[in-house]
Amino acid sequence: MAAEEMLIVKKSYEFSKWLLQHTGKFPKSYRFSVAVRIESTILDFTELVAVANMHTNRLLLLRQADENLTRLRLLICLSHDMQFLNLKSYEYGSRQIAELGKMLGGWMKKTA
């Protein structure tokens, strides 16, 4: 795995840990809806980018990862609007998602 691809895996892993710590603090009534979707989306993203380098048709996996980032953006925005995430956490999460998106986009361009 090239250094660039390892970096996106590392960053998504670290962001996953951060998100999991925050979703555990969501109100109980939303932990099994919004929180679970956020958790599964970021974990799926991390898995997709981790395995993408092992496949010859990695572009398909990278597109799926890109779809997950779109879902994650929406869920993070909803979490902030519902006041599950404060402004500081929302800004941090949004920056991390944007950075992962740029890294993923670069990898997709290089792969295509």
N, C-alpha and C positions, 0 to 999 in steps of 0.2 A: 504494500500500500504506500503510495507516495505521501510525502510530508504534508502536502495541502489537504489530502483526503483524511489523513490522521488528525489534522487540526480540527476539521469540522466534526469529526466523531468525538474528539475530546471536548470541544465547546458545547456540543449538544448534550453530552453526558453531564457536564457541569451544570448546564441550564436545567436539565431534567431533575437533578438533585435539588436545585433551588426551587423549582416549581412544586415538586412533591412536598417540600417543607411548607409551602404556602397553601396548597390545596387542602392540606390536613387541618387548616385553621378556618376553612369555609364553614358557614352555618350548617348545622346538621341536616337541615331540610334540603340543602343543595349539594351535599357531599356525594350523594349517589347519583347525581345527574350531571351537573356542570363539572364538578371536581373530577369525577371518573372520566369524563370525556377529555378533559385537559390532560390528565395523566396518561390515558391510553394514546392520545395523539402525539404527545412528546416522546413517549417511549417507542411508538411505532416509527416516528421520524428517526430517532437515534438508531434503531435496529436497521432501518432501510439504508441509511448512509454507511453504517458499519459493514453491511453485507454487499453493498453495491460494487465495491472494488473487486469482489471475488467472482463476479459474473461477467460473462462476455457481453451480455445485453444489459449493461448497467443503466442505460438511458431510461428504460422503463421504470426501474427502481427509483431513479432520481426524480422522475416525473411524479411518482407516487409520493415521494418525500416532499416535493413542492406542494402537492395537494394538501398534505398534512400541515405544512406551514400556513397555508391559507386558512385552514380550519382553526389552527391555533391562534392566529391573529384575531379572528372573530371571537373565539372563546375568551381570550384575554381582555378584549375590549368589553365584552359582556360582563366579565367578572369585575372590571373597574366600574362600569355603569351601575351594577348591582351593589357596589360598595363592598365587595369581597376582597378587593385589592386596593390599597391606598394609592395615591398619586405617584409616590416615589417608586413603589413596587411595579406599578403599571408602566411607568417610564422605563425602568430597568428591563422589564420583560419585553417591552416593545423594541428597545434597542437590541436586545439579544436576538430576537426573532428577525429583525432587519439584517443584522450581521450574518446570521445563519443563511438568510435568503440570498445575500450577496455571494457568500461562499458557495452555496449550492448552485446559483446561477452561473458562476464562473466555471464550476466543474461540469455543468451541463453543456456549456458552450465548448469546452475543451473536448468533451466526449462526442458531441454531435459531428 
